[in-house]
Amino acid sequence: MCGIVGVLGEHEAAPLLVESLKRLEYRGYDSAGIATVDKGRLGRRRAVGKLVNLSDRLVHEPLTGKAGIGHTRWATHGAPNENNAHPHSTRQVAVVHNGIIENYRELREELAAKGIGYETDTDTETVALLTQAYLDEGQSPREAALSTVSRLTGAYALCFLFEGEEDLLIAARQGSPLAIGYGSGEMFVGSDAIALAPLTDQITYLEEGDFAFVTRTQVEILDAARRPANREIKTVEIETGQIDKGGYKHFMSKEIAEQPRVLTEVIGYYLSDDATRINLPENGFDFKTIDRLTMVACGTAFYACLTAKYWFEQIAGMPVEVDIASEFRYREPPITERTAALFVSQSGETADTLAALRYCEGKADSILSVVNVPTSSIARESNLALPIMAGPEIGVASTKAFTCQLTVLYLMALKAAHDKGRLSDTELADRLSELRSLPSAVNAALALDKSLAHAGLKLSEAQDVLFLGRGLMYPLALEGALKLKEISYIHAEAYASGELKHGPIALIDKSMPVVVKAPRDALFEKTVSNMQEVMARDGKVILITDAAGAAEAGDEAWITIVMPTAPAALTPILYAIPAQLLAYHTAVAKGTDVDQPRNLAKSVTVE
């Protein structure tokens, strides 16, 4: 969600802060700002909209100083305007914050009783005002920050900058990620390693409840009990090319095109040298002792779980429950013995998913996670973290992370089936051989870009779009609808094809495009029957199928996209490609912001 960066450097902080904030744009934001300390005095500049607006302001109103903090804000409390933009400051302190302070109203009333008023609509201003109140009582900056944080309820990553303190940043983490970066005579604070990549590759990730005093020469970390703590310094390698567009118009198009490569890498990571067995990291995992699986995720990752439910049940014979993370823990579901809980999150910091994981601690037999960031909170708190090897994904709409999640989940379903004796060694090797051919099929699907661009141009004229699919294609229909609405802003819904006659068919008319995903599988004829019902009511069908399906369906569809043929179990991964390209080209035709769609954030670190 929001992004934080802090600098204690040898050079002017403002350019470094802005450059680091640019690398956090992918998280989603609607305003940005920085604050610095120069000759003991705090200065602050903020702007609404893109970072270029802040850069323009800094040209005309420069900020000097070698110590500073910066922030990209995604509005929660208060409208996205300059008054509500971070950093929030008082006479002696500036604060940037990710998360939500849940008790800010009570704190606000307490401060108001002391005659301390508010200038913004945000929860974060409470942090700055409370800190100032403690400073006014004679506390030192360190004492005031500690006193303030001890009063806060909710989720937060905080970074404080104080007037008169040009060699001090104070950081605190509870529920939102935060990292410390080490340089030579310089120190940094950031929301993630991507923010700090231009500055350092030496990173310490703060743990829950940690509090850090940062100077140019050292970091003092206190744990949640305020005892001195040592946190490991890790070397994080992020190639600049991974977070640049590399000649593509958008990060999303680059990340779509990267899928054959990243799928090859993730398949290779999990396969044995002879490509006949599945190897898991760390101490591995044996499904023999597991009777059922609970899978929890949000958004696109939730649809990956819905797809995996089919695999685990059909291939491994395991009962599976799939839950949306934001609903899971509030249901307080009973978790029986011999149940494994599996959590899927691209960032590994999704607040709802992390809370669901913590609910399962001590209840589930094992906690597994499928993540793109192996140093994330979800990964660290799992018994086994399974990396998806997608590399940094900058576009808000998930593409390569989704197909890599699906691939890892498919491998887990195969392993479960093999562990339980439902797949022999030979059958497993055959399935893995099929999987190794998947990147080539994905590459062939990417070659349909022009056809999907034409379909996207047609869709851009619609106000509503319906997606249909059966079996393994039903979660892919849901994913296709989500992709279209989140980047093109066209209203889209998805249904299992068999549900068409149970209500949605009332919507069908000549202005309603209907995207039907239907490879020639055991359910194909039923899906085509549903497609015929749509066309009988003048609906415009975009049929996405393979050559056999296209031949059987005939030429009645409005547009037919002919996909490469793949084994039935692998079609969800392959058919993610046209969903991504269709949404992408529709959004481009409409002129929307593909990489940073309105109101959305890449990493949702608040509930």
Helices and strands as residue ranges (DSSP letters): E 3-8, H 13-22, G 25-27, E 31-38, E 41-48, H 51-60, E 67-73, G 82-84, E 88-89, E 93-101, H 104-113, H 124-136, H 141-150, E 154-162, E 169-174, E 179-182, E 187-190, H 193-196, E 202-205, E 211-214, E 219-222, E 228-229, E 234-235, G 240-243, H 251-257, H 259-270, G 287-289, E 292-297, H 299-315, E 320-324, H 325-331, E 339-345, H 351-360, E 366-371, H 377-380, E 384-387, H 400-419, H 425-436, H 438-446, H 449-459, E 464-469, H 473-488, E 491-496, G 497-502, G 504-507, E 513-517, H 524-535, E 540-546, H 547-553, E 559-563, G 568-570, H 571-574, H 576-590
